[in-house]
Amino acid sequence: MRVAIITSSDSGYAGTREDQSGPVIRDMMTEAGYEIVSADLLPDDFDRLKSRIMEICDQGSADLILTTGGTGFSPRDVMPEVTKAVSERDVPGIPEAMRANSMQYTDRSMLSRAAAGIRKSTLIINLPGSPKAVRENLSFILGPLRHGLEILTGQAGNCAR
C-alpha cells in the first residue's frame, strides 16, 4: 500500500518550527510495511492543500493520504474543510474512533475536528499535529486500516467475517 504524507503548518513551512509529526507517520507506516510515496510540508492554506490532495488522488499515486496538523480551532486550521471539499464519500468512523480512543489520554481530544473521506480510490485521514497524538491515533487505527484499504483497492471483497 502506498502512502502520501501531508503536514499542514504555517510555522513548519516558514522554517520556524520543525515538523516532528510527519516523520512519526513516516516511521510508523514504514515499519507497518507501507510504501511512502511522498511527504509534503505545506502552509495552512486551503487552496494549496486542496490542490495537492486532489493531485495525489486524481493521479492515483497513493492509496492513503495521512495528514497531520490543521485540525484545531485556529482560524488557519482548515484541513477538515479541505478533506470534506475533496472527498466523494465521507468516512466518519475513523475520526470518531480516534477521538473516542484519545479521550483516555486527554479530554482535549474532543476538540479535534479531524475528518476522513475517500476520493476516487484514495482514503484521506486527518491526524492531529502533535507527535504524541499521532502515535496514539495511528497505532489505534493501523489494524482495521489495512483491511479497509484492501477493500478500497479491490484486494479484498468485503468486511464480513
C-alpha positions in Angstrom: 0.0 0.0 0.0 1.2 3.5 -1.0 1.1 6.4 1.5 1.4 10.1 1.0 2.0 12.3 4.0 1.0 15.9 4.2 1.9 18.2 7.1 -0.2 21.4 7.3 1.8 24.0 9.3 2.5 27.7 8.6 5.4 27.7 11.0 6.8 24.5 9.6 6.5 25.7 6.1 8.2 29.0 7.1 11.1 27.1 8.7 10.5 28.5 12.2 9.3 25.1 13.6 10.5 21.6 12.9 7.9 19.2 11.6 8.0 16.3 14.1 4.7 14.6 13.2 5.4 13.9 9.6 8.5 11.9 10.4 6.5 9.9 13.1 3.9 9.0 10.4 6.7 8.0 8.0 8.4 5.8 10.6 5.2 4.1 11.8 3.9 3.4 8.3 7.2 2.2 7.0 7.5 -0.2 10.0 4.0 -1.4 9.2 5.0 -2.3 5.7 3.6 0.6 3.8 5.5 2.4 1.0 5.9 6.2 1.4 5.4 7.8 -2.0 5.6 11.4 -1.0 5.9 13.7 2.1 4.8 17.4 1.8 5.1 20.2 4.3 2.6 22.9 3.2 1.2 26.1 4.8 -2.3 26.1 6.3 -3.7 27.3 3.0 -7.0 25.9 1.8 -6.3 26.1 -1.9 -2.7 24.7 -1.7 -3.8 21.8 0.5 -6.8 21.1 -1.7 -4.8 21.2 -4.9 -2.1 18.8 -3.5 -4.6 16.3 -2.2 -6.6 16.3 -5.4 -3.4 15.8 -7.4 -2.4 12.7 -5.4 -5.9 11.2 -5.6 -6.7 12.1 -9.2 -3.3 10.7 -10.4 -3.8 7.6 -8.3 -0.3 7.9 -6.9 -1.3 6.8 -3.3 -3.8 4.5 -1.7 -3.8 6.5 1.5 -3.1 10.1 2.4 -2.3 10.8 6.0 -2.4 14.5 7.0 -1.1 16.0 10.2 -1.9 19.4 11.6 -4.6 21.9 10.8 -7.4 20.1 12.8 -7.8 22.5 15.7 -9.7 25.7 16.4 -7.2 28.2 15.0 -8.6 30.3 12.2 -6.0 28.9 9.8 -6.7 25.2 10.7 -8.5 24.1 7.6 -7.6 20.5 7.0 -11.0 19.1 7.8 -12.7 21.5 5.4 -10.2 20.6 2.7 -10.7 16.9 3.3 -14.5 17.4 3.1 -14.2 19.5 0.0 -12.2 16.9 -2.0 -14.0 13.8 -0.7 -16.6 12.0 -2.7 -17.5 9.8 0.3 -17.2 10.5 4.0 -15.7 8.0 6.4 -16.8 9.3 9.8 -16.0 6.2 11.8 -12.2 6.7 11.7 -12.0 10.1 13.3 -14.9 9.2 15.7 -12.9 6.2 16.8 -9.7 8.2 17.1 -11.4 10.9 19.2 -13.0 8.2 21.5 -9.7 6.4 22.0 -7.9 9.7 22.6 -10.2 10.6 25.5 -8.4 8.1 27.7 -5.3 10.3 27.3 -6.7 13.8 27.3 -10.1 15.4 27.4 -8.9 17.9 24.9 -9.3 15.3 22.2 -12.9 16.3 22.0 -11.7 19.5 20.4 -10.3 17.7 17.3 -12.1 18.5 14.1 -10.4 15.7 12.2 -12.2 14.2 9.2 -11.7 11.3 6.8 -13.0 10.6 3.3 -12.5 8.9 0.0 -11.7 10.5 -3.3 -11.6 8.0 -6.2 -9.7 5.1 -4.7 -7.6 7.1 -2.1 -8.5 7.2 1.6 -7.7 10.5 3.3 -7.3 10.7 7.1 -6.6 13.7 9.2 -4.3 13.1 12.2 -3.5 15.6 14.9 -0.5 17.8 14.8 1.4 16.6 17.8 3.8 13.7 17.5 2.4 12.1 20.7 -1.2 12.3 19.4 -0.1 11.0 16.0 1.5 7.9 17.6 -1.6 7.2 19.8 -4.1 7.7 17.0 -2.2 5.9 14.2 -1.4 2.9 16.4 -5.1 2.6 17.2 -6.3 2.6 13.6 -3.5 0.6 11.9 -5.1 -2.8 12.3 -8.5 -2.1 10.7 -7.0 0.4 8.3 -5.2 -2.2 6.2 -8.4 -4.2 5.7 -10.3 -1.0 4.7 -7.6 -0.2 2.2 -7.7 -3.7 0.8 -11.4 -3.3 0.1 -11.0 0.1 -1.3 -8.3 -1.0 -3.7 -10.0 -4.2 -4.7 -7.7 -6.6 -2.9 -10.4 -7.9 -0.6 -14.1 -8.4 -1.2 -16.0 -7.3 1.9 -15.9 -6.7 5.6 -17.9 -9.8 6.6 -16.1 -12.2 8.9 
